[in-house]
């Protein structure tokens, strides 16, 4: 179970470019890593590393979403400023 969580952590960390997939992999990895931490003592280190990777992947996904929303907002404001300065562009 810790190996599956570690795999999801690595995939979730590298899939932050594709928001829905990276977010999904990170959430599922966090759940599986938590279960692995509670269930077995032998693979505690691997489960801890998986949990850390999944949390980092989740944070990266959240940052990508925030940057996307901010970018869209800035582009909207810039478009309004350009229209104000030069008139409507048709």
Backbone bond lengths (Angstrom), bond angles and torsions (degrees), N, CA, C in turn:
res aa  C-N    CA-C-N  psi(-1)  N-CA   C-N-CA  omega(-1)  CA-C   N-CA-C  phi
1 X - - - 1.433 - - 1.534 110.61 -
2 X 1.319 117.22 -36.99 1.460 120.76 178.26 1.521 110.92 -66.53
3 X 1.336 116.55 -34.43 1.464 120.46 178.01 1.518 110.82 -66.32
4 X 1.312 117.27 -40.54 1.471 120.97 177.23 1.522 110.41 -63.73
5 X 1.322 116.51 -41.93 1.460 120.15 178.44 1.523 110.99 -65.38
6 X 1.334 117.05 -39.09 1.459 120.98 177.81 1.527 110.88 -63.93
7 X 1.321 116.26 -42.49 1.462 120.59 177.34 1.526 110.59 -61.70
8 X 1.327 117.24 -45.56 1.461 120.49 178.16 1.524 111.26 -63.95
9 X 1.328 116.59 -35.21 1.462 119.79 177.68 1.515 111.91 -64.38
10 X 1.321 117.00 -43.60 1.469 121.15 179.01 1.523 110.32 -66.36
11 X 1.313 116.89 -45.31 1.473 120.69 179.72 1.533 110.25 -65.53
12 X 1.337 116.93 -42.93 1.460 120.33 179.16 1.513 112.33 -64.38
13 X 1.323 116.06 -34.37 1.462 120.44 179.01 1.522 111.38 -70.44
14 X 1.315 117.02 -35.28 1.468 119.82 -179.76 1.523 112.68 -89.13
15 X 1.317 117.90 -12.33 1.473 120.71 -177.18 1.521 111.77 -99.16
16 X 1.324 119.08 20.35 1.461 120.46 -179.29 1.521 111.32 -66.20
17 X 1.329 117.48 -19.04 1.461 121.11 178.31 1.525 110.31 -66.75
18 X 1.311 117.07 -36.75 1.464 122.23 178.92 1.520 107.98 -99.46
19 X 1.326 116.08 88.86 1.462 121.63 -167.83 1.520 114.84 -47.44
20 X 1.321 120.96 -54.21 1.470 117.35 -174.44 1.524 113.12 -62.61
21 X 1.321 117.76 -39.06 1.464 120.19 -177.86 1.527 111.75 -70.50
22 X 1.313 117.13 -47.10 1.454 120.57 179.85 1.524 112.01 -62.24
23 X 1.323 116.30 -39.68 1.461 121.73 177.89 1.526 110.14 -63.40
24 X 1.321 115.78 -45.83 1.469 121.08 -179.24 1.535 111.07 -63.90
25 X 1.329 117.23 -47.09 1.463 120.84 179.81 1.529 110.98 -60.75
26 X 1.326 116.64 -40.52 1.461 120.11 -178.91 1.523 111.68 -66.57
27 X 1.324 117.18 -43.26 1.470 120.66 -179.70 1.530 110.35 -64.33
28 X 1.317 116.56 -47.28 1.469 120.10 -179.97 1.532 110.01 -64.28
29 X 1.332 116.91 -39.03 1.457 120.78 178.13 1.520 112.30 -63.64
30 X 1.330 117.08 -39.13 1.468 120.75 177.23 1.521 110.38 -62.58
31 X 1.321 116.63 -42.89 1.473 120.59 179.98 1.523 110.61 -63.91
32 X 1.335 116.57 -47.46 1.468 120.21 -178.14 1.532 110.86 -67.30
33 X 1.328 117.51 -39.70 1.467 120.18 179.11 1.529 111.12 -64.49
34 X 1.325 116.36 -38.42 1.467 119.64 178.16 1.522 110.67 -65.53
35 X 1.312 116.53 -42.55 1.469 120.23 177.19 1.527 110.08 -62.73
36 X 1.337 117.08 -42.23 1.468 120.78 179.67 1.527 111.01 -65.03
37 X 1.324 117.19 -36.77 1.468 119.82 177.74 1.521 111.48 -65.17
38 X 1.314 116.62 -37.34 1.458 120.49 -178.05 1.530 112.44 -80.09
39 X 1.334 116.91 -27.80 1.459 120.52 -171.93 1.531 113.33 -85.04
40 X 1.328 117.47 -48.22 1.465 120.15 -171.38 1.513 111.48 -123.80
41 X 1.292 115.17 140.68 1.465 120.55 177.65 1.534 111.71 -89.12
42 X 1.356 117.16 -25.39 1.465 119.99 -175.52 1.518 112.81 -64.70
43 X 1.313 116.93 -37.72 1.463 120.72 -174.25 1.525 111.58 -106.60
44 X 1.307 116.15 33.08 1.457 120.23 -176.60 1.530 111.78 -64.60
45 X 1.323 117.70 -40.13 1.465 120.73 -179.60 1.513 111.17 -64.58
46 X 1.327 116.49 -45.60 1.461 120.37 -179.96 1.529 110.94 -63.91
47 X 1.326 116.82 -40.03 1.461 120.56 178.72 1.529 111.22 -67.31
48 X 1.321 117.08 -35.78 1.468 120.73 177.87 1.518 110.99 -66.86
49 X 1.330 116.56 -43.27 1.465 120.76 177.28 1.529 109.92 -62.81
50 X 1.321 116.78 -41.11 1.469 120.74 177.93 1.519 110.85 -62.30
51 X 1.306 116.81 -42.97 1.468 120.85 179.55 1.524 110.83 -62.46
52 X 1.318 117.12 -43.03 1.467 120.96 178.81 1.527 110.62 -63.57
53 X 1.325 117.50 -45.13 1.467 120.76 178.75 1.524 111.41 -61.93
54 X 1.321 116.60 -41.55 1.466 120.16 179.77 1.520 111.75 -65.25
55 X 1.314 116.89 -40.14 1.471 119.94 178.48 1.528 110.35 -66.72
56 X 1.330 117.58 -41.61 1.467 120.48 177.13 1.537 109.94 -62.50
57 X 1.336 117.08 -42.10 1.459 120.51 177.46 1.514 112.03 -62.71
58 X 1.323 117.22 -40.03 1.460 121.48 178.63 1.527 110.64 -64.98
59 X 1.325 116.78 -43.30 1.466 120.69 177.91 1.532 110.24 -63.29
60 X 1.329 117.72 -41.58 1.467 121.28 177.74 1.523 110.76 -60.95
61 X 1.334 117.41 -41.16 1.459 120.81 178.01 1.522 111.59 -64.70
62 X 1.312 117.42 -41.29 1.460 120.98 179.04 1.526 110.35 -64.96
63 X 1.338 117.28 -40.33 1.465 120.93 177.87 1.523 110.61 -63.38
64 X 1.333 117.87 -40.22 1.464 121.37 178.77 1.525 110.17 -62.58
65 X 1.314 117.57 -42.09 1.463 120.46 179.14 1.530 110.39 -64.82
66 X 1.325 117.26 -44.78 1.466 120.71 179.38 1.522 110.75 -61.74
67 X 1.332 117.07 -45.00 1.462 120.36 178.28 1.529 111.65 -62.90
68 X 1.315 117.16 -37.18 1.460 120.60 177.26 1.519 112.06 -64.03
69 X 1.319 116.90 -44.19 1.467 120.85 179.37 1.529 110.37 -65.26
70 X 1.331 116.58 -42.81 1.465 120.29 179.08 1.524 110.34 -64.00
71 X 1.317 117.34 -41.36 1.462 121.19 179.93 1.525 111.26 -62.48
72 X 1.309 117.41 -44.47 1.461 120.81 178.65 1.529 109.95 -62.59
73 X 1.331 116.91 -41.15 1.464 120.17 178.49 1.517 112.09 -63.84
74 X 1.336 116.76 -43.62 1.463 120.69 179.84 1.516 110.74 -64.99
75 X 1.327 117.25 -40.52 1.466 119.87 178.75 1.522 110.96 -64.54
76 X 1.324 117.59 -36.41 1.461 120.76 177.33 1.521 111.31 -64.66
77 X 1.320 116.79 -43.54 1.468 120.99 178.80 1.525 110.26 -65.30
78 X 1.320 117.27 -42.79 1.467 120.35 178.81 1.526 111.28 -63.11
79 X 1.331 116.29 -38.67 1.459 119.65 177.71 1.522 111.72 -62.61
80 X 1.325 116.27 -41.21 1.463 119.72 177.51 1.523 111.14 -65.41
81 X 1.332 117.82 -40.58 1.461 120.67 178.54 1.519 111.64 -63.90
82 X 1.309 117.31 -41.54 1.465 120.79 179.55 1.521 110.40 -65.66
83 X 1.328 117.01 -40.90 1.466 119.84 177.04 1.520 110.93 -63.65
84 X 1.319 117.29 -38.52 1.451 121.40 179.20 1.521 110.89 -65.42
85 X 1.315 116.79 -40.16 1.454 121.29 -176.54 1.530 112.24 -76.60
86 X 1.328 117.84 -43.05 1.457 121.34 -171.12 1.522 112.83 -113.83
87 X 1.281 118.93 -2.52 1.460 122.13 -177.37 1.509 109.95 84.80
88 X 1.331 116.00 173.07 1.472 119.76 -179.39 1.523 111.29 -63.15
89 X 1.303 116.79 138.47 1.466 121.08 179.48 1.517 109.77 -100.97
90 X 1.281 115.20 113.92 1.479 120.05 179.16 1.491 109.71 -128.77
